[in-house]
């Protein structure tokens, strides 16, 4: 449905102008209910997840614009957080009942790395979020890697964005009860979003450019991704990506190495290998190829390390064959 909303003119704050957005009717009813609950001191943290490029950021911005007070809609871009480290400052300077978007934006970082930072930030800032009655929309690679306490008990709902036949703008809505079931059952079934029926499905359009300077937002997001590129090479993230890539390729082998053998190869515990396997499967669901967002030099660096480790994998397999021949 078409909705006209008032806001201050960014170029003349004394003037009120109108902007037009589109919202599904049932979704609008849930947002209206959420705003009423927010004024009664009920938490409003909504998770939005789904594959990269499916429209999570557009949907989050649209919803945050709708719930924000009229006098605060014009500067929404200042409350779209693309770097977790910026969240405390944005939350501290926010006005009561503001809509805020925390957008993962970490194209070059594994979903597990983002989730770790997000969980820590939520633990630190949740009291202030509640005290200010902020309406929070969290855009994440996968909801199922969020800390259980926040995912199940301190969030209101989940909006799972997806595409159909290459067309964006589809979303499934899970309320608190179904979100809980999805978190528990879906994780056990390797991030299966089909195991629980949503309350309803809806379509959404890309209307965010009418009320947010989307070019400025994309530049903000791109700048963060450049920072992440440097961060990957300066920390141990490359090693983790290498291990994930090897684990992914190992699963495709006719006779894959056992987890114990992979642990021996990497010099780590079998529990770490299990975690890498989980991360790889999560990335396949939510992000596609884990190397797809790195620049050319980073990919070459990782591929060289992958080739080196693959040689060691073959060596272990050959040793296993030779030992079997000796036993015979």
C-alpha positions in Angstrom: 0.0 0.0 0.0 1.1 3.6 -0.7 1.9 5.7 2.3 2.7 9.4 2.5 4.9 10.5 5.4 6.0 13.9 6.5 9.5 14.9 7.3 11.7 18.0 7.6 13.2 19.3 4.3 17.0 18.5 4.7 17.8 21.7 2.8 15.5 23.8 4.9 14.6 22.4 8.3 11.8 24.9 8.9 9.9 23.4 6.0 7.9 20.2 6.1 7.7 18.0 3.0 6.1 14.7 2.1 7.7 11.5 0.9 6.0 8.4 -0.5 6.8 4.8 0.5 5.2 1.4 -0.1 4.5 -1.1 2.7 2.6 -4.4 2.8 -0.6 -3.9 4.8 0.0 -6.7 7.3 3.6 -5.6 7.8 2.4 -2.0 8.4 0.0 -3.3 11.1 2.9 -5.1 12.8 5.0 -1.9 12.7 2.1 0.1 14.1 1.7 -2.4 16.9 5.5 -2.3 17.6 5.4 1.5 17.9 2.5 1.3 20.4 4.4 -1.3 22.4 7.6 0.8 22.3 5.7 3.6 24.0 4.8 1.2 26.8 8.5 0.3 27.3 8.5 -3.0 25.3 11.6 -3.9 23.4 11.5 -3.6 19.6 14.5 -5.3 18.0 13.7 -6.8 14.6 16.2 -9.0 12.8 16.4 -8.9 9.0 18.5 -11.6 7.3 18.9 -13.3 3.9 21.4 -13.7 1.0 23.6 -10.8 0.0 22.0 -8.5 -2.6 18.5 -9.7 -1.9 17.3 -6.3 -0.5 17.9 -6.4 3.2 19.4 -2.9 3.4 16.5 -1.4 1.4 13.9 -3.1 3.6 15.6 -2.1 6.8 15.9 1.6 5.8 12.3 1.7 4.7 11.0 0.3 8.0 13.3 2.5 10.1 12.1 5.6 8.1 8.4 4.6 8.8 8.8 4.2 12.5 11.0 7.3 13.1 9.4 10.4 14.5 8.4 13.0 11.8 11.1 15.5 13.0 13.8 12.8 12.8 13.1 11.2 9.4 15.3 13.6 7.4 18.5 12.5 9.0 18.0 8.7 9.0 21.2 8.1 7.2 23.1 9.2 10.3 21.4 6.3 12.2 22.3 3.6 9.6 25.3 1.9 11.2 27.6 0.0 8.9 30.4 -0.4 11.4 29.7 -2.1 14.7 32.2 0.1 16.5 30.1 3.1 15.6 27.0 1.7 17.3 27.6 2.9 20.9 28.0 6.5 19.8 24.9 6.5 17.5 22.8 4.9 20.2 24.0 7.4 22.9 23.2 10.4 20.7 19.8 9.0 19.4 16.5 10.5 20.5 13.8 8.5 22.1 11.7 6.4 19.7 14.3 6.8 16.9 14.5 4.1 14.2 18.0 2.7 13.9 19.5 0.3 11.4 22.6 -1.8 12.2 23.6 -3.1 8.7 26.4 -5.8 8.7 28.0 -4.4 5.5 30.9 -6.7 6.0 31.3 -8.0 2.5 34.8 -9.3 3.0 34.3 -10.8 6.5 32.8 -14.1 7.4 29.4 -14.1 8.9 30.8 -15.6 12.1 33.1 -12.6 12.6 30.3 -10.1 12.2 28.0 -12.1 14.6 30.7 -12.1 17.3 31.0 -8.3 17.2 27.2 -7.9 17.1 26.6 -10.2 20.1 29.2 -8.3 22.2 27.7 -4.9 21.2 24.2 -6.0 22.1 25.3 -7.2 25.5 26.9 -3.8 26.2 24.2 -1.5 24.8 20.9 -3.3 25.3 20.1 -1.5 28.5 20.5 1.9 26.8 18.6 0.8 23.8 15.7 -0.1 26.1 16.0 3.0 28.2 15.7 5.2 25.1 12.9 3.1 23.6 14.7 2.8 20.3 13.3 0.8 17.4 16.2 -1.3 16.2 16.5 -3.1 12.9 19.5 -5.5 12.6 20.6 -6.6 9.2 22.7 -9.8 9.5 24.0 -12.5 7.2 22.1 -15.2 9.2 19.8 -14.8 12.2 20.8 -18.3 13.4 24.3 -17.2 14.5 22.9 -14.5 16.8 23.4 -15.1 20.5 20.6 -17.3 21.7 19.5 -14.9 24.4 19.0 -12.0 22.0 17.7 -14.2 19.1 15.0 -15.8 21.1 14.1 -13.7 24.1 15.1 -10.1 23.4 14.0 -9.7 19.8 10.5 -9.3 18.4 10.5 -11.0 15.1 12.6 -12.1 12.1 12.2 -10.9 8.5 13.9 -13.3 6.1 14.6 -11.7 2.7 15.0 -13.8 -0.4 14.8 -13.7 -4.2 12.7 -15.8 -6.6 14.0 -16.5 -10.1 16.5 -13.7 -9.8 13.8 -11.2 -8.7 14.3 -9.3 -5.4 11.8 -8.0 -3.0 10.4 -11.2 -1.3 10.3 -11.6 2.5 8.9 -14.0 5.1 7.8 -12.8 8.5 8.3 -14.9 11.6 6.8 -13.6 14.9 8.4 -14.3 18.3 7.0 -17.8 18.7 7.8 -19.0 15.1 11.2 -17.2 15.3 12.0 -19.3 18.4 11.1 -22.5 16.6 13.0 -21.6 13.5 16.1 -20.8 15.6 16.0 -24.1 17.5 14.9 -26.4 14.7 16.6 -24.6 11.8 20.0 -24.6 13.3 19.8 -28.4 13.9 18.9 -28.8 10.2 22.0 -26.8 9.0 20.3 -23.4 8.7 17.1 -24.6 7.1 14.6 -21.7 6.8 11.9 -24.0 5.3 11.4 -26.1 8.4 9.0 -23.6 10.0 6.2 -21.8 8.1 6.2 -18.0 8.4 3.2 -16.1 9.7 3.0 -14.4 6.3 4.9 -13.6 3.2 5.1 -10.2 1.5 6.6 -8.2 -1.3 8.5 -4.9 -0.9 9.8 -2.3 -3.3 13.0 -0.3 -3.6 11.7 3.1 -2.5 14.5 4.0 -0.1 16.1 6.3 -2.6 13.2 8.7 -2.2 13.9 9.5 1.4 17.6 8.5 1.9 20.6 9.7 -0.1 21.3 6.2 -1.4 24.5 7.1 -3.2 25.9 8.5 0.1 24.8 5.3 1.8 26.5 3.1 -0.7 29.6 5.2 -0.5 29.5 4.8 3.3 29.1 1.0 2.9 31.9 0.8 0.3 34.3 2.7 2.5 33.7 0.2 5.2 34.4 -2.7 2.9 37.7 -1.2 1.9 38.6 -1.0 5.6 37.7 -4.7 6.0 40.0 -5.6 3.1 43.0 -4.2 5.0 41.8 -5.8 8.2 41.6 -9.2 6.6 45.3 -9.1 5.5 46.5 -7.6 8.7 44.9 -10.2 11.0 44.4 -14.0 11.0 41.2 -13.8 8.9 43.1 -15.1 5.8 44.0 -18.3 7.7 40.4 -18.8 8.7 39.2 -18.3 5.1 41.8 -20.8 3.9 40.6 -23.3 6.4 37.0 -22.7 5.4 37.8 -23.1 1.7 39.7 -26.3 2.3 36.9 -27.7 4.4 34.4 -26.8 1.7 36.5 -28.5 -1.0 37.1 -31.5 1.3 33.4 -32.1 1.5 33.3 -32.4 -2.3 35.9 -35.1 -2.5 34.9 -38.7 -3.2 36.8 -39.8 -0.1 37.0 -36.7 2.2 39.4 -36.5 5.0 37.9 -37.2 8.4 37.6 -34.3 10.9 40.4 -35.8 13.0 42.7 -35.7 10.0 41.7 -32.1 9.1 42.4 -31.2 12.7 45.8 -32.8 12.4 46.5 -30.9 9.2 45.5 -27.5 10.7 47.0 -28.2 14.1 43.7 -27.5 15.9 41.0 -29.4 17.8 38.2 -31.4 16.1 35.7 -29.0 17.7 37.4 -26.2 15.7 36.9 -28.2 12.5 33.2 -28.7 13.4 32.9 -24.9 13.8 34.6 -24.3 10.4 32.2 -26.8 8.8 29.3 -24.9 10.3 30.6 -21.5 9.2 31.1 -22.8 5.6 27.5 -24.1 5.5 26.2 -20.8 6.9 28.2 -18.8 4.3 26.9 -21.0 1.5 23.3 -20.2 2.6 23.7 -16.5 3.4 26.7 -15.2 1.4 27.5 -17.5 -1.5 31.2 -18.1 -2.2 33.2 -16.9 0.8 35.9 -15.6 -1.5 33.5 -13.7 -3.8 33.8 -10.3 -2.1 37.6 -10.0 -1.8 39.8 -8.1 -4.2 42.0 -9.8 -6.7 45.2 -9.7 -4.6 43.5 -11.1 -1.5 42.0 -13.9 -3.6 45.4 -14.8 -5.0 46.9 -14.8 -1.6 44.2 -17.1 -0.3 44.3 -19.4 -3.3 48.1 -19.9 -3.0 47.6 -20.9 0.6 44.8 -23.2 -0.4 46.9 -24.9 -3.0 49.7 -25.4 -0.5 47.3 -27.0 2.0 45.7 -29.2 -0.7 49.1 -30.6 -1.4 49.4 -31.5 2.3 45.9 -33.1 2.1 47.0 -35.3 -0.8 50.1 -36.2 1.2 48.0 -37.4 4.1 45.8 -39.4 1.8 48.7 -41.0 0.1 50.3 -41.9 3.4 47.0 -43.5 4.4 47.0 -45.6 1.2 50.6 -46.6 1.7 50.0 -47.7 5.3 47.0 -49.8 4.1 49.2 -51.5 1.5 51.8 -52.3 4.2 49.2 -53.8 6.4 48.1 -56.1 3.6 
